[in-house]
Amino acid sequence: MRVSASPDAGAAGKTRYSKFIGDMYVDCSGVDLQNIEVSSFIGDVEIKLHGGQLAQGLNRMIVSGFIGDVRILVPDGMAVFTQSSNFIGDIEMMGRRSSGFGNSLGAQTRNYSEAESKLYVASNHFIGDVRVYIV
């Protein structure tokens, strides 16, 4: 059973999704991706970017948590740069992989440099795997 997260209107135009304990599913369909924050203390997070609306220029998404896995599903053709770090776990994104302790990994889609609308995703977790898939 999936529990969907609802956005909270934050200060300074931020959209926030947060949960203290439990898994979280964030569906970005129809959501402005200009300034998103996703946080979870304990639990897995899945973010589906399909249907998300990119504003002109650079859009930002920050994903953070203490314990839990992260899975980010990026639609084919979306211009994305992702930077992930964790203390213990695996990171896998766009054909690159790092595992063990103190991981940090970055990757970008081929069209990122020349795109007019692009998304920067930063994911930071203490314990857990981070996976970014182009689907």
C-alpha positions as CSV (number, residue, x, y, z in Angstrom):
1,M,0.0,0.0,0.0
2,R,1.3,3.4,-1.0
3,V,0.8,6.4,1.2
4,S,0.9,9.6,-0.9
5,A,2.4,12.7,0.5
6,S,0.6,16.0,0.2
7,P,2.5,19.2,-0.3
8,D,2.7,21.9,2.4
9,A,2.9,25.5,1.3
10,G,6.1,26.7,2.7
11,A,7.8,30.0,3.2
12,A,9.4,31.9,0.3
13,G,7.6,29.9,-2.4
14,K,8.8,26.4,-1.4
15,T,6.7,23.3,-1.7
16,R,7.5,20.8,1.1
17,Y,6.7,17.2,1.6
18,S,7.7,15.7,4.9
19,K,7.0,12.7,7.1
20,F,8.6,11.7,10.4
21,I,8.1,7.9,10.3
22,G,6.9,5.8,7.4
23,D,7.3,5.4,3.7
24,M,6.4,8.4,1.4
25,Y,5.4,8.5,-2.2
26,V,5.6,11.9,-4.0
27,D,3.8,12.2,-7.3
28,C,4.9,15.5,-9.0
29,S,2.3,15.4,-11.7
30,G,1.0,19.0,-12.2
31,V,3.4,20.3,-9.5
32,D,5.6,23.3,-10.1
33,L,9.2,21.9,-9.5
34,Q,10.8,25.3,-9.0
35,N,11.6,24.9,-5.3
36,I,10.8,21.5,-3.7
37,E,11.9,20.1,-0.4
38,V,11.3,16.4,0.6
39,S,12.3,15.2,4.0
40,S,11.8,12.0,6.0
41,F,13.3,10.9,9.3
42,I,12.8,7.1,9.0
43,G,11.2,5.6,5.9
44,D,11.7,5.0,2.2
45,V,10.9,7.8,-0.3
46,E,9.8,7.4,-3.9
47,I,9.6,10.5,-6.1
48,K,7.9,10.4,-9.5
49,L,8.9,13.5,-11.6
50,H,6.6,12.6,-14.6
51,G,4.2,15.5,-15.3
52,G,6.1,17.9,-13.1
53,Q,6.3,21.5,-14.5
54,L,9.7,23.1,-14.9
55,A,9.9,26.9,-14.8
56,Q,12.3,28.7,-17.1
57,G,15.9,28.4,-15.8
58,L,17.1,26.4,-12.9
59,N,14.6,24.5,-10.7
60,R,15.7,22.9,-7.4
61,M,14.7,19.8,-5.4
62,I,16.3,18.9,-2.1
63,V,15.7,15.4,-0.7
64,S,16.9,14.6,2.9
65,G,16.5,11.9,5.4
66,F,18.1,9.9,8.2
67,I,17.3,6.3,7.6
68,G,15.7,4.9,4.4
69,D,16.1,4.4,0.7
70,V,15.3,6.9,-2.0
71,R,14.1,6.2,-5.5
72,I,13.7,9.1,-8.0
73,L,12.0,8.3,-11.3
74,V,13.0,10.9,-14.0
75,P,11.1,11.0,-17.3
76,D,13.1,10.5,-20.4
77,G,13.9,13.9,-21.9
78,M,13.8,15.9,-18.7
79,A,17.1,17.9,-18.2
80,V,18.3,16.8,-14.7
81,F,21.6,17.2,-12.7
82,T,21.6,15.1,-9.5
83,Q,24.0,15.1,-6.7
84,S,23.7,12.4,-3.9
85,S,25.5,11.6,-0.7
86,N,25.1,9.1,2.1
87,F,27.2,7.8,5.0
88,I,26.3,4.1,4.6
89,G,24.7,2.6,1.6
90,D,24.7,2.5,-2.2
91,I,24.2,5.3,-4.8
92,E,23.2,4.4,-8.3
93,M,22.3,6.9,-11.0
94,M,22.4,7.2,-14.8
95,G,25.0,4.3,-15.2
96,R,27.2,5.4,-12.3
97,R,27.5,3.6,-8.9
98,S,29.1,4.1,-5.5
99,S,28.8,1.9,-2.4
100,G,30.1,1.5,1.1
101,F,30.8,4.4,3.5
102,G,30.9,8.1,2.8
103,N,29.5,8.1,-0.8
104,S,29.1,11.1,-2.9
105,L,28.1,10.9,-6.6
106,G,26.8,13.3,-9.3
107,A,25.5,12.8,-12.8
108,Q,23.5,14.7,-15.4
109,T,21.4,13.9,-18.4
110,R,22.9,14.6,-21.9
111,N,20.6,17.5,-22.6
112,Y,21.2,19.3,-19.2
113,S,23.8,21.8,-20.4
114,E,21.8,23.3,-23.2
115,A,18.3,23.0,-21.8
116,E,16.4,26.2,-21.0
117,S,14.5,24.6,-18.2
118,K,16.4,22.2,-15.9
119,L,16.2,20.5,-12.6
120,Y,18.9,20.2,-9.9
121,V,18.2,17.4,-7.4
122,A,20.3,17.1,-4.2
123,S,19.7,14.0,-2.1
124,N,21.4,13.6,1.3
125,H,20.8,10.6,3.6
126,F,22.7,9.2,6.6
127,I,21.8,5.5,6.1
128,G,20.2,4.2,2.9
129,D,20.4,3.6,-0.8
130,V,19.8,6.3,-3.4
131,R,18.7,5.3,-6.9
132,V,17.9,7.6,-9.8
133,Y,16.2,6.0,-12.8
134,I,15.4,7.5,-16.3
135,V,12.1,5.9,-17.3
